[in-house]
Amino acid sequence: MVGKSGRYSPKVTATLYTIYADCVRLLKGLGREQLNSLVPGKQYFAFTNGKKISRAINQSLYESDPEQWRTFSKAMARNDISQYSSETISKIIYSLAISFCASVDLTKEGDQKTPGTFFEYFISYLFSWRVGVEPRNWMQILSIDGEDTRLPTDCIFNLGPKKRKFHVPVKTSTRERSIMLWAHQRLLDGVYGTGRFMGTPVLLAETKTDTARREVIEICLPDQWRIYQLYVAKLTRIYYLDPPSAYQRLSCEFPPLVVKPFSDFFVEWVDLSPS
Amino acid sequence: MVGKSGRYSPKVTATLYTIYADCVRLLKGLGREQLNSLVPGKQYFAFTNGKKISRAINQSLYESDPEQWRTFSKAMARNDISQYSSETISKIIYSLAISFCASVDLTKEGDQKTPGTFFEYFISYLFSWRVGVEPRNWMQILSIDGEDTRLPTDCIFNLGPKKRKFHVPVKTSTRERSIMLWAHQRLLDGVYGTGRFMGTPVLLAETKTDTARREVIEICLPDQWRIYQLYVAKLTRIYYLDPPSAYQRLSCEFPPLVVKPFSDFFVEWVDLSPS
């Protein structure tokens, strides 16, 4: 079902290369400033443009190299990325995504929408490639009275009858809206049966920069997430490009809530089952 | 439990009068412009300040009269508002709330937070007065392992053992985040049992102004709301100061979802039961 057009296609691969190369060119001409990271074990910096400052960028994940992306995307096209470690894939994907976001931060005013839209397309491109089907953004809801209803949804990847179905909200961060991930899963569980769809949201990061102090924190609410996983719905995985460590520890708690780098999905997706 | 201090108190009543009078004074000195309302049966206008334009104001609900508020708040203090019709109460409450929001729209830049915070305090002031208890913003969640968790919540009004408990999210609008109202209700249903808390959110309006075209629409998703009410949780009421007509029609559909003017709560609150 994934072919010449659609989320994953040679045309989109080429466009992503062009965008990435443009962003890297733009950012190389700008200032770069170390941020004071209050996140244990992680260093962050930001690009600056006059008084403007970009979002925080994880230093150990950032390697601005469009050629590396081109090589990786060729391996994707051959359907053989076995020579890439999860760590390398993380860096390649993160660097492309954050370059675009930082470029928008520095060239537009208060534009949160463009980075969010780009990130959604980029993740669904990667997801489409991996699972081999196009996403859809609505589901039919049966009505016993009158006409069926179309429910707009996050990306849904349905691999076919009797096969896996993924429910994939994609966001650059969740902040105080994180309960929406579980609420939409609950809705699908209610309509189609618990576990019919595996909830595997993909998120960019949870960093927040205090621009005056040049400080970075991660906004995490692990206790609330545990309660959502217990009482609202069960998510199979929560993937991040820059996983917050406070969330990664949740896999050792009850209820199990597995937060991992998105690059792990490329390997483990065939083994996932609703938890 | 409601006394000299807290959400409802003579001090807050006096402060609300002062704020309202200040806002009315400010707005009287500014421009006023008729908007092109695409909402059937409703007329809207906006205040203007140079190039700035306030949110849309429902013409038939707006009577900027701080003295009317003073008289009404004296009736509240005597605990006798029986001489006020629901329509009059709607106007008094709406006019005070929207005057503050419009004043912030015209004097600050992109500040959504201050109107939201003010609206939450104002509604919980009225709610506290009516039900006679203070709200709280967190609940204890029992843990079978280790320590209990404190879950931050929207306003919870607990009238005491074996008495009514209200779960009251307060927002100036819901837009694409409306599922959060149901998700938080689902959480309380999960932890404390279905129907233990009655969900009665209070919202200001769902208008959206196209500032270039000077057009007002109401953003309503009634089909989605029906699905949330069926599959996520049951809300007992949804109150608005300016109720969107597309939502008011939902009470005649299945599942019943009763959207009403908030002023009705002052009369019907003793008869409400979880639906």
Boltz contact constraints between the chains, C-beta under 6 A:
constraints:
  - contact:
      token1: [A, 141]
      token2: [B, 227]
      max_distance: 6.0
  - contact:
      token1: [A, 149]
      token2: [B, 223]
      max_distance: 6.0
  - contact:
      token1: [A, 151]
      token2: [B, 227]
      max_distance: 6.0
  - contact:
      token1: [A, 179]
      token2: [B, 183]
      max_distance: 6.0
  - contact:
      token1: [A, 183]
      token2: [B, 179]
      max_distance: 6.0
  - contact:
      token1: [A, 183]
      token2: [B, 183]
      max_distance: 6.0
  - contact:
      token1: [A, 186]
      token2: [B, 232]
      max_distance: 6.0
  - contact:
      token1: [A, 187]
      token2: [B, 231]
      max_distance: 6.0
  - contact:
      token1: [A, 187]
      token2: [B, 232]
      max_distance: 6.0
  - contact:
      token1: [A, 190]
      token2: [B, 231]
      max_distance: 6.0
  - contact:
      token1: [A, 191]
      token2: [B, 231]
      max_distance: 6.0
  - contact:
      token1: [A, 223]
      token2: [B, 149]
      max_distance: 6.0
  - contact:
      token1: [A, 227]
      token2: [B, 141]
      max_distance: 6.0
  - contact:
      token1: [A, 227]
      token2: [B, 151]
      max_distance: 6.0
  - contact:
      token1: [A, 231]
      token2: [B, 187]
      max_distance: 6.0
  - contact:
      token1: [A, 231]
      token2: [B, 190]
      max_distance: 6.0
  - contact:
      token1: [A, 231]
      token2: [B, 191]
      max_distance: 6.0
  - contact:
      token1: [A, 232]
      token2: [B, 186]
      max_distance: 6.0
  - contact:
      token1: [A, 232]
      token2: [B, 187]
      max_distance: 6.0
